[in-house]
Amino acid sequence: MGHNHSIYLKDGKFFNKKDDRQVPLENGNEEQIAIIKEVQQREAEFKSENGYGVDVEFSIEATIKFQCLCGRKLEKNKDMDSTDEVDLFDGEWMLCKCGKEYQISTIYGYKEAYIKLAE
């Protein structure tokens, strides 16, 4: 159902994409027929031996947390595709409300990060 139709099917009824108003069923309407065929095709895929194939996507949120010398808690988040991407933090800066700046460094290939106070 990835085609660019001006209508969509919901609960067995057609609706206009522009204003979500119901569209009456029209005998011989090519767009409605195409949508019904697409739904039937997808239903057949779901009922097939292996089922409907979907891609599995992995998303990891990594967080670095530490306490500033003033006592405030700081944290930085990054979205990653795997735990091997800790290096994405490398070179990032964190600024505390007290004015202290910290730089994050990582050692390539290791799942560790280090915080250094800017001078």
C-alpha positions in Angstrom: 0.0 0.0 0.0 2.9 2.2 -0.6 1.4 3.7 -3.7 0.4 7.4 -3.9 -3.4 7.1 -3.7 -5.6 10.0 -2.8 -7.7 7.6 -0.6 -7.0 5.0 2.0 -8.8 1.9 3.4 -9.7 1.7 7.0 -12.0 -0.8 8.7 -13.4 -1.8 5.3 -14.2 1.8 4.2 -12.5 4.3 2.0 -11.4 7.7 3.2 -10.0 10.8 1.6 -6.4 11.5 2.6 -7.0 15.3 2.5 -9.8 15.6 5.0 -10.3 12.1 6.3 -13.9 12.0 5.1 -15.5 8.8 4.1 -15.6 8.2 0.3 -18.5 6.1 -1.0 -17.8 2.8 -2.7 -17.9 3.2 -6.4 -18.4 0.3 -8.8 -15.5 0.1 -11.2 -13.4 2.8 -9.4 -9.8 2.0 -10.4 -8.2 3.5 -7.4 -10.4 1.6 -5.0 -9.8 -1.6 -6.9 -6.1 -1.1 -6.8 -6.2 -0.5 -3.1 -8.2 -3.7 -2.5 -5.8 -5.7 -4.6 -2.8 -4.3 -2.6 -4.6 -5.3 0.6 -5.3 -8.8 -0.7 -1.6 -9.2 -1.8 -0.4 -8.1 1.7 -2.9 -10.4 3.3 -1.6 -13.3 1.2 2.0 -12.5 2.3 0.9 -12.6 5.9 -0.7 -16.0 5.4 2.2 -17.4 3.4 4.3 -20.2 4.8 7.0 -17.9 6.1 4.8 -14.9 6.8 5.4 -11.3 5.9 9.0 -10.4 6.0 10.1 -7.3 8.0 13.5 -5.7 8.6 14.7 -5.8 12.2 16.4 -2.6 13.2 18.6 -2.2 16.3 19.0 1.0 18.1 21.0 1.5 21.2 21.1 4.6 23.3 24.4 5.0 25.1 24.7 7.4 28.0 27.7 8.8 29.7 27.0 10.0 33.3 29.3 11.6 35.8 29.3 14.2 38.5 30.9 17.6 38.0 33.4 18.8 40.5 30.7 21.2 41.7 28.4 18.3 42.4 25.9 18.6 39.5 25.2 15.4 37.5 26.0 15.6 33.8 25.0 13.2 31.1 25.3 12.9 27.3 23.3 10.6 25.2 24.0 9.1 21.7 22.0 6.8 19.5 24.1 4.0 18.1 23.7 0.9 15.9 25.9 -1.3 18.1 27.9 -1.3 21.3 31.0 -1.0 19.2 30.3 2.7 18.4 31.4 4.2 21.7 33.9 6.2 19.7 31.0 8.4 18.6 31.5 10.2 22.0 35.2 10.9 21.3 36.0 14.6 21.2 32.5 15.7 22.5 32.4 18.5 25.0 30.1 18.8 28.1 29.5 22.1 29.8 28.3 22.3 33.4 26.1 25.2 34.6 28.9 26.2 36.9 31.1 26.9 33.9 33.4 23.9 34.0 34.0 22.2 30.6 34.8 18.6 30.1 35.9 16.7 27.1 35.1 13.1 26.4 37.8 10.8 25.0 37.6 7.1 24.0 40.2 4.6 23.1 39.3 3.1 19.7 38.1 -0.5 20.0 37.4 -0.3 23.7 34.0 0.2 25.3 35.2 2.8 27.7 35.1 6.6 27.8 37.2 9.1 29.8 36.3 12.6 31.0 39.0 15.3 31.1 38.6 18.7 32.6 39.3 21.5 30.1 42.1 23.8 31.1 
